[in-house]
């Protein structure tokens, strides 16, 4: 009896993927921006079944020649008109969502990403619906009825919010929601928008200042001119303590 294993080429030639249940791969994007001191999320209204007419995160299926990140960029532009290459953005993979019942069509696994879009003077680029999205708009996060979102997007958004809020305790990731040069007051506004608390100006400045680099430039604000800073370190040490409500 010949029990010799076939070579890899022979094994692959005889391999039958249909022996396994099909699984589709999608991407979903949690796109944050701070607009007029309020944290916003980019949402689309679904123009097709399932969840026709429901609000959802931008996203869609990964193409046969794409990786998840490339699909995320493409789907976001198709559904909202946002071209990430044209804006100051930060993109980070959030998590994989694989509950068997998360999509009523078939078994679908989604790779979710968090996107932080820098707003210039509180102004964010307009969204323009396309593809299978009937409408797209920026929505204030903290007034959103997250359980009403399509699929499991409420849970994806919840985890995206916790990722951002948590990392802002010990990293300067919050500055990614601002232009490259910013005032400490603008950065404190970002913290207030995400954490939903008012932080004392003096204490915040004392703790965040070692992680920033002064540009030597000042801008005229409501009162005295304010200094512009850039991020000097990715880390905040010691970390900021997020107030618990």
Secondary structure, DSSP 8 states (H G I E B T S, - for coil): -------HHHHHHH--GGGS---EEEEEEEEEEEETTEEEEEEEEE-SSSSTT-EEEEEEE--TT--HHHHHHHHHHHHH---GGGS-EEEEEEEEE--TTSSSSS-EEEEEEEEEE--BTTB-------TTEEEEEEEEGGG--GGGSSTTHHHHHHHHHHHHHHHHHHBSGGGGGS-SSB-HHHHHHHHHHHH-S---HHHHHHHHGGGEEEEEEEE--SSS-EEEEEE--SB-SS-------
